[in-house]
Amino acid sequence: MIRPKKFMVLGALLSLGILANASNGPEDDALQVIRPEAIQAHVTFLADDLLEGRGTGTRGHEIAANYVAAQFQAMGLKPGGTNGTYFQSIPLRSAAIVPEETSFKFARDGKEGTLVYGEDYFGAGDVRKAVSTLSGDVVYVGHGVTAPDFGIDDYRGVDARGKVVAFLRTPDPRMPPAEGAHFAALETRLKIAAAHGAVGAIEVRDAETDKVQPYDRALRQSTLPVMAWIGPNGYPSGLREQVQAPAILSQAGTKKLFSGPIPEKSMVLHVSVSLTITSRLSDVKSPNVVAVLTGSDPLLSKEYVVYTAHTDHLGVGVPVNGKAIYNGAYDNASGTAVLIEVARAFTRLSPPARRSILFLAPTAEEKGLLGSDYFAEYPTVPRPQIIASKL
């Protein structure tokens, strides 16, 4: 049996209290609605093998989305999706890498070498095309961070224009944890690389990287397809100007590429690389779940505060200890369960919250916050009227 953590209930109480205080009314009765047993029941269902890990675009996630929508409907929340429904359907493109048709070659001092897939590196599918290539000279740029506010520029002294940059993915220890986490995100690193004129990027690993995320675990998760939402122009979201990031190296692969230890500072490596990535592409759809509790104030009810928790997880992958279903009880059946019960508590507030509350259960968080990103780009309520959000 899956037991909810105490902090789930505490988080639900704190979440409710923030806006309950804003309503200038007692919230004791509403707080009593949030029961550990209810949270546990939701987690138990959402993390059951029946839902097969709630992978984005799968039948299991559709079941989860319908379950959340039914809960919202039962407590009297209004549909907040499209066409009078509780759903916002998102068009997605999926790309699964084909390892046997993928290669990584490098050259140094006139000598060529080849990295072995799985042992030295792994890749990610490219949603833009079935076969993609990348070649160029390599420059090492440390953590790949340019942050003037912190006096950090890992690109200082190296010319990345037309080059492939190699960087460590771990958070930069020179930055505070919150900012370091932001700059550690792959999307942030790739935007910085593109701003410096790079044509591609590869992640390299040291012992510290493997402490944060063991290579074997990352390799296992790489078998799952990557995704991007498809815009009205038919092109994958946010990728037209983004540099390619086709490979993540193991410590062994890093040593081969660098011909020794990782440098202590940014530098030209005097090595060139040539990569080919083959992907199996498919188009799928997956829904965000959106519901609204209308505020009680005639004027303030036109403003929305968004509460959100994602419904998806990793789905089915390489077996771990003999089990291939990644159930995702903690990530994020627990958060979804709390979102449902917080919504229920809001319906019991007396007096009600003055502003409208929008409850968003997005999909494709594990694929790069795609459901949230799509909602931010195409909100189902007027964007200027969204005044705050809370995870």
C-alpha positions as CSV (number, residue, x, y, z in Angstrom):
1,M,0.0,0.0,0.0
2,I,1.3,3.5,-0.9
3,R,1.4,5.8,2.1
4,P,1.4,9.6,1.6
5,K,4.2,11.6,3.1
6,K,3.4,14.0,5.9
7,F,4.7,16.9,3.8
8,M,2.0,16.2,1.2
9,V,-0.7,17.1,3.7
10,L,1.3,20.0,5.1
11,G,1.8,21.4,1.6
12,A,-1.9,21.1,0.9
13,L,-2.7,23.0,4.1
14,L,-0.2,25.8,3.4
15,S,-1.4,26.1,-0.2
16,L,-5.0,26.5,0.9
17,G,-4.0,29.0,3.6
18,I,-2.4,31.4,1.3
19,L,-5.5,32.3,-0.5
20,A,-7.8,31.6,2.4
21,N,-6.1,34.5,4.2
22,A,-6.7,36.6,1.1
23,S,-10.4,36.0,1.4
24,N,-10.4,37.5,4.9
25,G,-12.5,34.6,6.3
26,P,-12.2,31.5,8.5
27,E,-10.9,28.5,6.7
28,D,-11.1,25.9,9.5
29,D,-14.0,24.0,8.0
30,A,-12.2,23.9,4.6
31,L,-9.0,22.7,6.1
32,Q,-10.8,19.7,7.6
33,V,-11.8,18.6,4.1
34,I,-8.1,17.7,3.3
35,R,-7.8,14.2,4.6
36,P,-4.7,11.9,4.4
37,E,-6.9,9.0,3.5
38,A,-8.2,10.8,0.4
39,I,-4.7,11.8,-0.7
40,Q,-3.6,8.2,-0.2
41,A,-6.6,6.9,-2.2
42,H,-5.7,9.1,-5.2
43,V,-2.0,8.2,-5.1
44,T,-2.9,4.5,-4.9
45,F,-5.0,4.7,-8.0
46,L,-2.8,7.0,-10.1
47,A,0.3,4.9,-9.3
48,D,-1.4,1.5,-10.0
49,D,0.1,-0.7,-12.6
50,L,-3.2,-0.3,-14.5
51,L,-2.0,3.1,-15.6
52,E,1.3,1.8,-16.8
53,G,3.3,4.7,-15.5
54,R,1.2,7.5,-17.1
55,G,3.6,8.1,-20.0
56,T,2.7,11.1,-22.1
57,G,0.5,10.2,-25.0
58,T,-0.4,6.8,-23.6
59,R,-3.6,5.1,-22.6
60,G,-2.5,5.1,-19.0
61,H,-2.1,8.9,-19.0
62,E,-5.5,9.3,-20.6
63,I,-7.0,7.3,-17.7
64,A,-5.2,9.6,-15.2
65,A,-6.4,12.7,-17.0
66,N,-10.0,11.5,-17.1
67,Y,-9.8,10.6,-13.4
68,V,-8.6,14.1,-12.4
69,A,-11.3,15.7,-14.7
70,A,-14.0,13.5,-13.1
71,Q,-12.9,14.6,-9.6
72,F,-13.1,18.2,-10.6
73,Q,-16.5,17.8,-12.1
74,A,-17.8,15.9,-9.1
75,M,-16.9,18.8,-6.8
76,G,-18.6,21.3,-9.0
77,L,-15.7,23.0,-10.7
78,K,-16.4,24.5,-14.1
79,P,-14.6,23.2,-17.3
80,G,-11.6,25.3,-18.0
81,G,-10.3,23.6,-21.1
82,T,-11.3,24.1,-24.7
83,N,-14.7,23.7,-26.3
84,G,-16.5,23.6,-22.9
85,T,-14.5,20.6,-21.7
86,Y,-12.0,20.0,-18.9
87,F,-9.3,19.2,-21.4
88,Q,-6.7,21.1,-23.5
89,S,-5.4,18.7,-26.1
90,I,-1.8,19.2,-27.0
91,P,-0.3,18.1,-30.4
92,L,3.1,16.5,-29.7
93,R,5.9,15.0,-31.8
94,S,7.7,12.0,-30.3
95,A,11.3,11.0,-31.3
96,A,12.8,7.8,-30.2
97,I,16.5,7.3,-30.9
98,V,17.6,4.3,-32.9
99,P,21.0,3.4,-31.3
100,E,22.1,1.0,-34.0
101,E,21.8,3.7,-36.6
102,T,23.5,6.4,-34.4
103,S,27.3,7.1,-34.4
104,F,29.9,9.4,-32.7
105,K,33.3,9.8,-34.2
106,F,36.1,12.1,-33.3
107,A,39.5,13.1,-34.6
108,R,42.6,14.5,-32.9
109,D,46.1,15.0,-34.4
110,G,45.1,13.2,-37.6
111,K,43.9,10.1,-35.7
112,E,40.3,9.0,-35.6
113,G,38.3,7.4,-32.8
114,T,34.8,6.1,-32.2
115,L,32.7,6.2,-29.1
116,V,30.6,3.1,-28.3
117,Y,26.8,3.7,-27.8
118,G,25.7,2.9,-24.3
119,E,29.2,2.4,-23.0
120,D,30.7,5.8,-23.9
121,Y,27.7,7.9,-24.7
122,F,24.0,7.9,-25.4
123,G,21.8,10.2,-27.4
124,A,18.3,11.7,-27.6
125,G,16.0,11.6,-30.5
126,D,15.6,14.7,-32.7
127,V,12.0,15.8,-33.1
128,R,12.9,18.0,-36.1
129,K,14.0,15.2,-38.5
130,A,14.5,11.5,-38.8
131,V,18.2,11.7,-39.5
132,S,20.3,14.6,-38.1
133,T,24.0,15.2,-38.3
134,L,26.4,17.4,-36.4
135,S,30.1,18.1,-37.0
136,G,32.6,20.6,-35.9
137,D,35.6,21.5,-33.7
138,V,35.0,21.3,-30.0
139,V,35.5,23.9,-27.3
140,Y,35.1,23.2,-23.6
141,V,33.1,25.8,-21.7
142,G,33.0,24.5,-18.1
143,H,29.4,24.6,-16.9
144,G,28.3,26.5,-20.0
145,V,27.0,29.5,-18.0
146,T,27.0,33.2,-18.9
147,A,25.5,35.1,-16.0
148,P,26.7,38.7,-15.7
149,D,24.8,39.3,-12.5
150,F,27.1,36.8,-10.8
151,G,30.2,37.7,-12.7
152,I,30.3,34.4,-14.5
153,D,31.1,33.9,-18.1
154,D,32.4,30.4,-19.0
155,Y,32.7,31.5,-22.6
156,R,35.2,34.2,-21.9
157,G,38.4,33.6,-23.8
158,V,37.0,31.0,-26.2
159,D,35.3,31.5,-29.6
160,A,32.3,29.2,-29.8
161,R,31.1,30.5,-33.2
162,G,30.5,27.6,-35.5
163,K,31.8,25.2,-32.9
164,V,30.4,22.3,-30.8
165,V,30.5,23.2,-27.1
166,A,31.2,20.6,-24.4
167,F,29.9,21.4,-20.9
168,L,29.3,19.9,-17.5
169,R,25.5,19.6,-16.8
170,T,25.8,19.8,-13.0
171,P,24.7,23.1,-11.3
172,D,27.5,25.7,-11.1
173,P,28.8,25.7,-7.5
174,R,29.5,29.4,-7.8
175,M,25.8,30.3,-7.9
176,P,23.1,30.1,-5.2
177,P,21.0,26.9,-5.4
178,A,17.9,28.4,-7.1
179,E,19.8,30.3,-9.8
180,G,22.1,27.3,-10.2
181,A,19.2,25.0,-10.9
182,H,17.9,27.4,-13.5
183,F,21.2,27.6,-15.3
184,A,21.7,23.9,-15.0
185,A,18.6,23.3,-17.1
186,L,19.5,22.0,-20.6
187,E,17.3,24.5,-22.3
188,T,19.1,27.3,-20.6
189,R,22.5,26.0,-21.5
190,L,21.5,25.5,-25.1
191,K,20.1,29.1,-25.3
192,I,23.4,30.4,-24.0
193,A,25.3,28.3,-26.5
194,A,23.2,29.5,-29.4
195,A,23.8,33.1,-28.2
196,H,27.5,32.5,-28.5
197,G,27.1,31.1,-32.0
198,A,27.6,27.4,-31.3
199,V,26.2,24.9,-33.7
200,G,25.9,22.1,-31.2
201,A,26.5,21.0,-27.7
202,I,27.5,17.8,-25.9
203,E,27.3,17.0,-22.2
204,V,30.4,15.6,-20.5
205,R,30.6,13.9,-17.1
206,D,32.9,13.8,-14.1
207,A,32.5,12.0,-10.8
208,E,30.3,14.8,-9.4
209,T,27.9,14.5,-12.3
210,D,27.5,10.8,-11.6
211,K,26.7,11.6,-8.0
212,V,23.8,13.9,-9.0
213,Q,22.5,11.5,-11.7
214,P,24.2,8.1,-12.2
215,Y,25.1,7.5,-15.8
216,D,23.4,4.0,-15.8
217,R,20.1,5.7,-14.7
218,A,20.4,8.4,-17.3
219,L,21.1,5.8,-20.0
220,R,18.1,3.8,-19.0
221,Q,15.8,6.8,-19.2
222,S,17.2,7.7,-22.6
223,T,15.3,4.8,-24.1
224,L,12.1,6.8,-23.6
225,P,11.3,9.1,-26.5
226,V,11.7,12.9,-26.3
227,M,8.9,15.2,-27.3
228,A,8.0,18.7,-28.3
229,W,4.6,20.3,-28.8
230,I,3.8,21.3,-32.4
231,G,2.9,24.9,-33.1
232,P,0.4,26.1,-35.7
233,N,3.2,26.3,-38.3
234,G,3.7,22.6,-37.9
235,Y,7.2,23.0,-36.4
236,P,8.3,21.7,-33.0
237,S,8.1,24.3,-30.3
238,G,11.1,26.4,-29.5
239,L,13.6,24.4,-31.5
240,R,14.1,26.5,-34.7
241,E,16.9,28.5,-33.2
242,Q,18.1,26.0,-30.6
243,V,21.5,24.3,-31.1
244,Q,21.6,20.5,-31.3
245,A,22.4,18.5,-28.2
246,P,22.8,15.0,-29.6
247,A,25.0,13.3,-27.1
248,I,25.6,12.8,-23.3
249,L,29.0,11.2,-22.6
250,S,29.9,8.9,-19.7
251,Q,33.0,9.4,-17.7
252,A,34.8,6.9,-19.9
253,G,33.6,8.6,-23.1
254,T,34.6,12.0,-21.7
255,K,38.2,10.8,-21.0
256,K,38.4,9.5,-24.6
257,L,37.2,12.8,-26.1
258,F,39.4,14.9,-23.9
259,S,42.4,12.5,-24.1
260,G,42.7,12.9,-20.3
261,P,41.0,14.7,-17.4
262,I,38.5,17.5,-17.8
263,P,40.3,20.9,-18.0
264,E,40.0,23.3,-15.1
265,K,39.0,26.1,-17.3
266,S,37.4,26.8,-20.7
267,M,39.6,26.1,-23.6
268,V,39.8,24.8,-27.3
269,L,40.2,21.1,-27.2
270,H,41.9,20.6,-30.7
271,V,39.5,17.8,-31.4
272,S,36.6,17.6,-33.9
273,V,33.5,15.4,-33.8
274,S,31.1,14.0,-36.3
275,L,27.7,12.6,-35.1
276,T,24.7,11.0,-36.8
277,I,21.4,10.6,-34.9
278,T,18.6,8.5,-36.3
279,S,15.2,8.9,-34.8
280,R,11.8,7.2,-35.1
281,L,9.2,10.0,-35.3
282,S,5.5,9.8,-34.5
283,D,2.8,12.4,-33.7
284,V,0.6,12.0,-30.6
285,K,-1.8,14.0,-28.5
286,S,-2.0,14.4,-24.8
287,P,-4.3,16.5,-22.6
288,N,-3.9,19.1,-19.9
289,V,-6.7,19.0,-17.4
290,V,-8.1,22.5,-16.6
291,A,-10.9,23.4,-14.2
292,V,-12.1,26.7,-12.7
293,L,-13.6,27.8,-9.4
294,T,-15.2,31.1,-10.0
295,G,-14.4,33.9,-7.5
296,S,-17.0,35.6,-5.4
297,D,-16.0,39.2,-6.0
298,P,-17.7,40.6,-9.1
299,L,-14.5,42.5,-10.1
300,L,-11.7,40.3,-8.8
301,S,-13.3,37.1,-10.1
302,K,-12.0,38.1,-13.5
303,E,-8.5,37.5,-12.2
304,Y,-7.1,34.0,-11.9
305,V,-4.7,32.3,-9.6
306,V,-3.3,29.1,-11.0
307,Y,-2.6,25.9,-8.9
308,T,-0.8,23.2,-10.8
309,A,0.6,19.7,-10.5
310,H,1.6,17.5,-13.5
311,T,-0.2,14.1,-14.1
312,D,2.4,12.3,-16.3
313,H,5.3,10.1,-15.4
314,L,7.8,8.1,-17.4
315,G,5.6,5.2,-18.5
316,V,7.1,1.9,-19.3
317,G,10.9,1.5,-19.8
318,V,13.9,-0.7,-19.2
319,P,13.1,-3.0,-16.3
320,V,14.5,-2.1,-12.9
321,N,14.7,-5.1,-10.5
322,G,12.5,-7.0,-12.9
323,K,9.8,-4.3,-13.2
324,A,9.3,-2.2,-16.4
325,I,6.5,0.1,-15.2
326,Y,7.7,3.3,-13.7
327,N,4.7,4.0,-11.4
328,G,5.5,7.5,-10.3
329,A,3.8,7.5,-6.9
330,Y,6.0,10.3,-5.7
331,D,6.5,12.0,-9.1
332,N,3.8,13.1,-9.4
333,A,0.8,11.1,-8.3
334,S,1.4,12.7,-4.9
335,G,1.2,16.2,-6.2
336,T,-1.8,15.4,-8.3
337,A,-3.6,14.0,-5.3
338,V,-2.8,17.1,-3.3
339,L,-4.1,19.3,-6.1
340,I,-7.4,17.5,-6.1
341,E,-7.9,17.8,-2.4
342,V,-6.8,21.5,-2.3
343,A,-9.4,22.1,-5.0
344,R,-12.0,20.4,-2.9
345,A,-11.0,22.5,0.1
346,F,-11.4,25.7,-1.9
347,T,-14.9,24.7,-2.7
348,R,-15.7,24.7,1.0
349,L,-14.2,28.1,1.8
350,S,-16.8,30.4,3.5
351,P,-16.7,33.1,2.4
352,P,-15.4,31.9,-0.9
353,A,-12.1,33.1,-2.4
354,R,-12.7,36.5,-4.1
355,R,-10.5,35.7,-7.1
356,S,-11.1,32.8,-9.5
357,I,-8.9,29.7,-9.0
358,L,-7.7,27.8,-12.0
359,F,-6.6,24.2,-11.4
360,L,-4.2,23.0,-14.0
361,A,-3.0,19.4,-14.2
362,P,-0.6,19.5,-17.2
363,T,0.8,16.7,-19.2
364,A,4.3,16.1,-20.5
365,E,6.2,17.6,-17.6
366,E,8.7,14.7,-17.8
367,K,9.3,15.7,-21.5
368,G,10.4,19.2,-20.6
369,L,7.5,21.0,-19.0
370,L,5.7,20.8,-22.4
371,G,2.1,20.9,-21.0
372,S,2.8,23.9,-18.9
373,D,4.7,25.6,-21.7
374,Y,1.8,25.0,-24.1
375,F,-0.7,26.4,-21.6
376,A,1.5,29.5,-21.1
377,E,1.6,30.0,-24.9
378,Y,-2.1,29.2,-25.4
379,P,-3.9,29.8,-22.1
380,T,-7.5,28.9,-21.9
381,V,-8.3,32.1,-20.1
382,P,-7.0,35.6,-21.1
383,R,-3.3,35.8,-20.3
384,P,-3.4,39.3,-18.7
385,Q,-6.0,38.0,-16.2
386,I,-3.6,35.3,-14.8
387,I,-2.0,37.1,-11.8
388,A,-0.2,34.3,-9.9
389,S,0.6,30.6,-10.0
390,K,1.6,28.1,-7.4
391,L,3.1,24.6,-7.7
